[in-house]
Amino acid sequence: MSIHKHPNRLATIDLPHYAQPTNRREFLTRSGAGFGALALAGMMSDATAGPAAASVANRAKPSELELNPLAAKPPHFAPTAKRVIFLFMEGGPSHLDLFDPKPLLQKLAGKPIPASFGEVVTAMGEMRSPLLPTKRKWKQHGESGTWVSDWLPETAKCVDDIAVIRSCWANGINHSAGVCQMNTCSILSGRPSLGSWVSYGLGSENDNLPAFVVMQDNRAQIVNGPRSWGSGFMPAVYQGTRLSEGKQPIPYLNPPEGMTDLQQQTKLAFLNQLNHRYANRHPEQTELEARISSYELAFRMQSEAPDVIDLSRESEKTKTMYGIDQKQTASYGRLCLLARRMAEWGVRFIQLYHGAGSKWDSHSNIEGNHSNMCRSMDLPVAALLKDLKQRGMLEETLVVWGGEFGRTPMSEKGNGRDHNPSGFTMWMAGGGVKGGQTIGETDDLGLHATVDRLHVHDLHASILHLLGLGNRQLTYLHKGRPETPTVNEGEFFRRLVTG
């Protein structure tokens, strides 16, 4: 047997008869019937063999990170948040109908957008279409007086815990580029997702559960698929773990009836032996590393995950608060309650897709589309904020809400709105964020972000900062180049915490 050092573990493999020894350990293994390797093993295990032997033993002993790349790691500086729950509204919710009222839009309804607003580029070419007014009723809520439309009556009750960011902007004009950038900071695929960077930078709080979990409210394909929570050029072990929708988010969690723990452990050990042999011969294939880790994690999850996903342990009052007893809110209500439970059990990054399959996209009939989407999301999201707060968890749990972009003030197909990445709204709550404030502005028609403009790079940099990670300090060496999560751009927006 020969010992090969691997970045993530110390393992043994068989040296094929036709292979030439490439290091001293392999030479000792192949020479003299392997007695040289026996001598080396004895020296490494003998703590009294002198300084040289002790040095060899210390070098050979794998660190905790080598054995477990998801072991908890210290942050760069003191964090205000321990974890993130990202509520992703896929398809692009309309800021103009939810959080950013524009009186001028009502005044100019039916007219073309004035030339003074500059060049307009849209996904579907509706640049000269007449302006579409909102039919929403607006009201200021809470002690902060935050404006929220009548489409979100429950979220409106939580505004004093929310920082509404009206001045977000991005580069992706279509869904593929927009979803990719909101997840990875780039409109081009191939980079790690935000959750993967967090897993890489901080590790896991609970070895028996995934560090990064993704859930969605229906079975539709999320734009870009698993790349949206992938690890890009980093090892696949840092990618998100997608749980299934419905009442059984983790299928096959329990072992088959009649199988004992010992049988399960023996089976897992045999699979690991085969996988490790192959992985050591092909260290560049990190997907196999992730598969091995997932098998090991799956076994450990059998001890804790059943308790985490068992919503029967929650009171009927709590389940009613999340809307699980109502058909329209049951799906996302279940996800939001699961997110709270996972946060309690140490999952570091939780991403919940609402409207999976770009259901928020409203090129036509925005009234019908957004009415349904808001009704199915508003109550569960508000319940999550209230529940976290009453349990004392909101202070250390950062909740982020938003989609890949907003909608245009111009109409499309007479009663819809096109994509708008140049100005839209997101919000954050908890995790050290000062609630009850409205940050930034768009122009008088809600087309472009104008004041305190926050690019996706700045949003990601701010999320990482709240977790105690500097977006320039967190690096991964890829092909000889140090890569950062925000592509060497983006700054922490301090007003989030100072007000």
N, C-alpha and C positions, 0 to 999 in steps of 0.2 A: 504494500500500500504506500502511496506517496501523499504528502500533505501539501495542499495548495491553499495559499492565503487568498481569500476573496474579500472584497470591500465590505460585505455584510455578514460574513461568518467565517469560521474556521471549520473546514470539512475535509473528509478523506475520499479519495477516489482510487479506483484500480488503474495502475499504469499499464496500458496495453503492451503486449510483448514486442510490438514492432516500433514502439516509441523510443526515441533517444532521450536519456536523462537531460533535463534542462537546468537543474539546480543541484546543490549539494545534498539536499534531502532525498531527491530521486536517485542520485548516485549511490548513496548509502543503502537505499532500499534495494537497488538492483545488484549491488556488489556483495560477494561472500554470503549468498543465500539470505541476504537481508539482515545479517547480524549487526551490521553497522547502524542500521536504523534502530535496532533494539538498544544499542548502546546510547544512541542519541536520546531515545525516549527515557532511558534511565536517568541520564544527566538532567533532562528537562523536569523530571518529577522529583529530583533529589534537591531539596532546598538547602542541604548542607554541603553541596558539592563545590562551593566557592562562588565568588562574585561572577565569574564568567558564566557558569551554569545558571545562576540566578538571573543574569541578564537575558540569556536565551529563553528561560522560562517566562520572563516577563514579556518578552517580545511575542512569544507564541500564544500567550493568554489573550483571548479575544475580549474586547471591551464590550460594555453593555450595548453600545450602538452597533457594534459589529454583529452581535447576536440578534438585536432587535432595532432596526433602523427607525422604528416608531416610538422608541423609548422617550419619555418626557425630557425636554431640553429647556434650559433657562432662557428667558427672553433677553433682548438686548438692553432693555431698561424697564422700569416699573410699569406694568400694564394697568389699564383701567378696566379691561375686559378679559375674561378667561376663555370665552367661546363666542361663536357667531351663529345666528340663525338668519339665513338669507331667504327672504320671501320673494321669489322671482316670478313676476307677472309676465309670462311669455307672450309676445305678440305686440306689445307697446300700448300701455294704457294712456288715455288722453289726459294730460295735465290740465288742458283747457276746460275739462268737464269735471275735474276732481279737486285740484288744489290751487289752481292759478286763474282766478276770474279776470276777465278782460272786458271792461265796459265798452271800449272802442270796437271790439268784435261785434257786439250787439248793435252798435250805432251804424257800422258799415256793412251789415249783413246783406248778402246778395250782390255786393259790388266786388270788382277785382281788387286785389291787394295793391295799395299805393306803391308807386315806383320808389318812393323814399325808403322803403324797407329793404331795398337792395335785391341782388340776384337771388332767386329762389330755385333750388334744385330738389326735385321730388322723385320718389321711386317710380311712380306711375305716370309722370308727366302732367300733373294737374296744376302747373304753375299759374296759369291764368284763370283758373276756375273761381267762381264767386266765393266770397267768404261765408262760412257756415257758422251761424250763431249757436250758442249752447241753449238748451231748454232747461237747464238746471236752475234750481233755486239755491242761493248762497247765503251763508250765515257765519258769523264769527263765533267761535266756541272756546270754552275754557277761560281761565284767568288771562291767558296769553292773547286771546282774541284771534286765534288762527282761523283763516278762512278755509272752509270745507264745504263741498256741495252736498245736496240732499241724497246723492247716491251712496254716501258713506256715513250714515248716521251713527254707527257704533264706533268706528274709528275716530269720529269727531269727539267722542267722549274721552278720548285718551290723548288729546293734542298737547296737554301740558307736560306729557312725557316724551313728546316727539319733536325732533328738529326737522322741519320741512325744508328741503333744498330745492329751490325753484330754478336754479341756474345750471343744471347739469347739461353736458353736451358730449357727443361722441362722434366717431367717424363713419360708422357702418350705416349705410342708407337702406340696406336690405336686411332681412332677418338673419341670414347666415353670418354676415359680417358683424351685425349688431350683437347677436347672442355670443358670438366668439369673443368679441372685444369685452363685453360686460363680464365674461367669465375669465378671460386670459389677458386682458389689456391690449390685445392685438386683433386686428380684423383678419389676420392671416392665421390659419391653423398651424398647430405644431408646438405651441407654447403651453406650459403647465397652467392649469386653472388656479384661481385664487385659493380654493380649498386645498389643493395640492401643495402650494407654497406654505400655507399655514401648517399643514401636516409635517412638511419637511423642516420648517423652522422651529416648531414647538413640540412635535411628537404628540403622543396620545396621553390623555389623563387616565385612561382605563384600558389595560392590556387585553381585556376580554371583549371589547367592542371596537368597531372601526373608529378611526380618528375623524374620518370625513364621510358623511352619509348624504345621499341624494334620494329624494322621494318626489313623486309626481302624482297629480290628482286624477289622472286617467291613463289609459293605455296608449295614447297617441305617441308618435315619435317626436321627441324634442329635437328642435333644429340642431343639426350637426351631430346628433346622437351622443354616444359616450365621450366624444372629444370635448364636450362641454364641461365634463368633470374629469378629464384625463390629466395625466402627469406630463404630457409632452416629452421633452428630452430628458426629464428626470426619471429615475427608476419607477417602474409601474406600481411599486408598493405604495406610492404616495397618491395614487388616483382615488377618486371617490368610489364608495361602495353603494350601488344603486339598490334600494329595496323596492319590492313590488308594491303596486297599489292594491287597495282592497283590505279586507279584514285579516289577511295573512301576509304581512309585508316580508317575512323571511320564510320562504317555502323550505320544506325538508329540514327545519331547524331541529326537530326531535329525532333521535336515532330510531331505526326500524324496531318494531315491537320484538322483544326477545333478545336484542343485542345488548350485551353487557358493556360497561365502561372499559373493561380489560380488552374485550374484542375490538371495540372502537379504537382504543389506543394502539393495539397491535396492527390494525389495518392502516392507521395513519402513519405509524412508524415505517411500515413497509413501503407505502407510497412515497414518503419522504426520502427513504433510502434510494429508490429508483430516480426520483426527481433530482436529488442532490448530485448523483453521479452524472446525470445528463447536464445539469446546470453548471457544474464545474468544468465540463468540456466546452461549454458554450456560454461563458460569462457575459457576453454582449447581449444575450437575450434576457432582459430584465423582466419580460412578461412571465417567464417561468419562475423567477424569484417571487414575483407577486402571487403566482398560483400556489407556490409552496406556502407562502405566508398566509394566503387565504384559507388553505386547508387547516393550518394550525389555528388560525383565528376562528374558523368555523367550529372547530372542536371546543375551543375555550368559550365561544359564544353559547354553547349548549348549557352552560352553567348559569349565565346571567341574562342573555337576550330574551328567553321566554318571559322573565319577569318584567323586562323593560317594555316589551310590546304588548303585554297583557293589559288591555284597557279595562277589563272587568275589575281590576283592583281600584279603579277610580270610582268615586261616588256618582250617583245618578245626577246630582246637582252639578258636578263638574262637567259631566258629559253633555248635559243640557246647555250649560254655559257656552261650550264650544259648538253647539248646534248639531251634535251627532244624532240627535233624535229627529232631525228634519232632513228631508230628502235632498234639498238643494244645498245645504251646508254640510251634510254628513261627510263627504269625501275630504274636503280640505280641513274640516273640523277635526277629523281623525288624525290627519297629518300634523296639524298644529299641536294637538295634545301629545302625539308621539314625540314631536320635537321637544316639548317641555320635559318629557320623561327622559329622553336621551341626553338633554342638557344636564339633568340631575345626575345621570349616571356617567358623565364625563366625556361624552362625544364632543370633539373640539369644534367641528364645522358642520353645520346642518343646512342643507339647501332644499327648500320646498318649492317645486314648480307648481304654479297655478295657471290653468289654461294651457297645459302641455299640448304641443302641436300648434302653437301660435293662435290660440283661441281668442286672445285679446285683440287680434288684428281686426280692424273695423273699416275696411275700404267702403263699405256700404252699411246702411242701417245701424249706425252707431248707437242709436237709442235702444234698439232691441239687444244688440250685442253687449254693450256695457251695463245695461240694466241687469241682465242675467249674470254677467261676470262679477259685478259688484255684490249682488245678493249672495252669491255662493262663497265669497271671500271675506266680506266686511266683518261679519259676526265672529268667525273663527280667529281672524287676526286680532281683533280687539280683545277676545277672550285670552289669547296667548299673552298679550301685554299685561292684562289685568292679573292673570294667574301668576306670571313671573314676578310681578310687583308684590302681590300679597304673600308670596313665598320668600321674599327677600332675594330673589335671583336676578331681577332686572338690572341691579347695579353692576353685576359682573357678566351679564349676557348682552351682547350687542345684537340688536334686531335691525335688519336692513330690508327696506321694501322698495321695489321698483322693477321696471322692465328694461328692454334693450334700447328703447328710445320712446319718444312721445308721439303726438299726432299734430298734423298741420292745422292752421286756422282756415285754410282753403277747403272747399268741399270736394268730395270725390263721389261720382255717381249720384250727385244730388243730395245725399244724406249720410255720407261717410267722410272719414278723414284719412289722409295719406300718412306715411312714415315721416317723423321729424326728429333727426338726431342732433339738430343744432340748438335745441332748447327744450328741456323737459324736466320733470320733477321726480325726485326720489326722497325717501325719508329714513332717518335713523332714530333709534330709541335705545336707552339703556347703555351699559358698558362704558359709563363715564360721559356720555353725550348729554349736554344740557338741553332739556326739553323745553317746550313752550316757545320756541323761536322759529322764525321764518328767515331762511338764508337766501340771499341772491335774488335776482330779478331776470325776467325775460322782457323783451320789448313790448310795446302796447298791444300787439296782436298775438304775443306768445310764440313768435317764430324763432327768434334768436336769443340765447342767453347773453345778457349784457352786463350785469353787475355781479361781482364775486363768482365769476365763471369757474365751474368745477368740471374738469374733464374726467373721464373714466380713470385715467392714471391717478388723478388727485383723490378720487373716491377710494381706489384700492390702497393708495398710500395711507390714507386716513384710517381705513379699517385695520391695516397692518400695524399702524402706530398705536391704535387703541389696544391692540393685543401685545404691545411691547416690542414690536419688530420694526426696525428701520428699513424702509423700502430700498435704500441704497446699501445698507449693511448686509441684508440677506442676499447672499450670492450662491450660485451653483456653477461650477466650472464645466462648461460644455464645449468640447472641441478646442480646448485651450483658451476659451474666452469666458470671463466671469459674467454670467447672466443674472439679471435682477428681475423681480416680479413685475415692476412697472416700466420695464424697457428703458431704464435710466432717465425716466421722466417722472413727474408727479411730486406733489408736496402735501404734507399733512396740513389740513385746514384747521388751524388752532381754534377758530371761533366755534367749532363744534363743541368744544368742552368749556370755553370761557363765556360764550354767549355774546 
